[in-house]
Amino acid sequence: MSDFELFQSLIDASKSNQNKDMVARFYDRSLKTSEVDENGLPIFKDVCFIEIRVKDSHDVFDQPASEDKKKRFPIEYNRYLLAKKQIKDGSPLEQFAFLTAAEIDRLKYRGIFTVEALAALDKEKAADLNLKNEHELAVRFLQNAQNNLALNKSLKIEEDLKRQLKEKDNRIAALQNELATVQQKLNALNQKRKATA
């Protein structure tokens, strides 16, 4: 079962959401620890936080995420975990210039956080989720990126070959200089020999 299918099954299972008047979001926040490194600088660590907003209230509860909160908001927590997993090896949707903020939020709601995850959807699933255009853009974007990668690889090989040729040209020039020096010494030696003969 893919990450997307697993996440969709969680959403389906939570249709009777007990937290329907609340919105929760898990995220990482950097916190300064009491420790210092070998240079005397403070050490920071990432801590999972939860932000809870209640319907018809201006209050926002923002605190480190406890195990209780992770169990109370399993979909939101799994969305957070899935985002961390996808972004570790992929390109975040925010860096994909072809999507609007609303489209990005719609994709994230469905458990899609990277361009690679969007492109990996099958065409029928993308059409069912009304993501056909976004899916096609992501596929083309990754194909172009692969082409650019191949081009960059070719350019690097070409640069390496040019560098090697220049090194060989320099070595040939150095050998020609050595040969000219040896030739001059040989000519001088031959002239001495003729003069003494």
C-alpha positions in Angstrom: 0.0 0.0 0.0 1.5 3.4 -1.0 1.8 6.3 1.4 -1.0 8.0 -0.5 -3.4 5.1 -0.2 -2.5 4.6 3.5 -3.2 8.3 4.1 -6.5 8.2 2.2 -7.6 5.2 4.2 -7.0 7.2 7.4 -9.1 10.0 6.1 -11.9 7.6 5.2 -11.8 6.0 8.6 -12.1 9.3 10.3 -15.4 10.4 8.7 -16.9 10.5 12.2 -14.4 13.0 13.4 -14.7 13.8 17.1 -12.7 16.9 16.7 -14.8 18.5 14.0 -14.9 21.9 15.8 -11.1 22.0 16.0 -8.2 22.3 13.6 -4.9 20.9 14.5 -1.5 21.2 12.8 1.7 19.5 13.8 5.0 21.1 12.8 8.7 21.3 13.8 10.0 24.2 15.9 13.6 24.8 16.7 14.2 25.0 20.5 17.4 26.1 22.2 18.6 23.5 24.7 20.6 24.1 27.8 23.6 22.4 26.2 26.5 24.0 24.3 28.9 22.6 21.7 32.7 22.4 21.8 32.8 26.1 20.6 30.6 27.3 23.4 27.6 27.9 21.1 24.1 26.8 22.1 22.7 23.6 20.7 19.3 23.7 19.0 17.0 20.7 18.4 13.8 20.2 16.4 10.7 19.6 18.5 7.3 18.5 17.2 4.7 21.1 18.2 0.9 21.1 17.8 -1.2 24.2 17.0 -4.9 23.8 17.8 -7.5 26.3 16.8 -11.1 26.0 18.1 -14.1 27.0 15.9 -15.6 30.4 16.8 -12.6 31.3 19.1 -9.6 33.5 18.5 -7.5 31.4 20.9 -4.6 29.4 19.5 -3.2 26.6 21.6 0.5 26.1 20.6 2.5 23.6 22.6 4.9 20.6 22.3 3.0 17.7 20.9 2.3 15.1 23.6 1.5 11.4 22.8 -2.1 12.2 23.9 -2.3 14.9 21.2 -0.8 12.6 18.6 -3.5 10.0 19.4 -6.3 12.6 19.5 -5.4 14.0 16.1 -4.1 10.9 14.2 -4.9 12.2 10.7 -3.1 15.5 11.3 -0.1 13.7 12.9 0.1 11.2 10.1 0.0 14.1 7.6 2.9 15.7 9.5 4.9 12.4 9.4 4.1 11.8 5.7 5.2 15.4 4.9 8.5 14.8 6.7 9.1 11.5 4.9 8.3 12.9 1.4 10.2 16.1 1.7 13.3 14.2 2.9 13.8 12.8 -0.6 11.7 15.1 -2.7 11.0 18.6 -3.9 8.5 20.5 -1.7 5.3 21.6 -3.5 6.1 25.2 -2.4 9.1 25.1 -4.8 6.9 24.1 -7.7 6.1 27.4 -9.4 3.2 26.0 -11.4 0.9 25.7 -8.3 -1.1 28.3 -6.5 -1.3 28.4 -2.7 -4.8 26.9 -2.8 -3.7 24.1 -5.0 -0.8 23.3 -2.7 -3.1 23.3 0.4 -5.5 21.0 -1.5 -2.7 18.6 -2.3 -1.3 18.6 1.2 -4.8 17.9 2.6 -4.8 14.8 0.4 -1.3 13.7 1.7 0.8 14.9 -1.2 3.7 17.1 -0.2 6.2 16.8 -3.0 6.4 17.2 -6.8 7.6 13.6 -6.9 4.6 12.3 -4.9 2.2 14.2 -7.2 3.9 12.8 -10.3 3.7 9.3 -8.9 -0.1 9.2 -8.8 -1.6 7.1 -11.5 -3.6 9.1 -14.1 -7.0 7.7 -13.0 -6.3 8.6 -9.3 -5.2 12.1 -10.3 -8.4 12.5 -12.4 -10.6 11.2 -9.5 -9.0 13.7 -7.2 -9.5 16.5 -9.8 -5.7 16.8 -10.0 -5.2 15.9 -13.6 -3.6 19.2 -14.7 -1.3 19.4 -11.6 -0.3 15.8 -12.2 0.6 16.4 -15.8 2.6 19.5 -14.9 4.5 17.5 -12.2 5.3 14.7 -14.7 6.6 17.2 -17.3 8.5 19.1 -14.7 10.3 16.0 -13.5 11.0 14.9 -17.1 12.6 18.2 -17.8 14.6 18.0 -14.6 15.9 14.6 -15.7 16.8 16.1 -19.1 18.6 18.9 -17.4 20.3 16.4 -15.2 21.6 14.5 -18.2 22.6 17.8 -19.8 24.5 18.8 -16.7 26.2 15.5 -16.6 27.2 15.8 -20.2 28.6 19.3 -19.6 30.6 18.1 -16.6 32.0 15.3 -18.7 32.9 17.8 -21.4 34.6 20.1 -18.8 36.6 17.2 -17.4 37.7 16.2 -20.9 38.7 19.8 -21.7 40.7 19.9 -18.4 42.4 16.6 -19.2 43.3 17.9 -22.7 44.7 21.1 -21.3 46.8 19.1 -18.8 48.1 16.9 -21.7 48.8 20.0 -23.8 50.7 21.5 -20.9 52.6 18.2 -20.4 53.4 18.0 -24.1 54.7 21.7 -24.0 56.8 20.9 -21.0 58.3 17.8 -22.7 59.0 19.8 -25.9 60.8 22.4 -23.7 62.8 19.6 -22.1 63.5 18.1 -25.6 64.7 21.5 -26.9 67.0 21.9 -23.9 68.4 18.5 -24.4 68.8 19.2 -28.2 70.7 22.5 -27.3 73.0 20.6 -24.9 73.6 17.9 -27.6 74.4 20.6 -30.2 76.8 22.3 -27.8 78.5 19.0 -27.0 78.8 18.2 -30.7 80.3 21.6 -31.4 82.8 21.1 -28.6 83.7 17.7 -30.0 84.3 19.2 -33.5 86.4 22.0 -32.0 88.6 19.6 -30.1 88.9 17.1 -33.0 
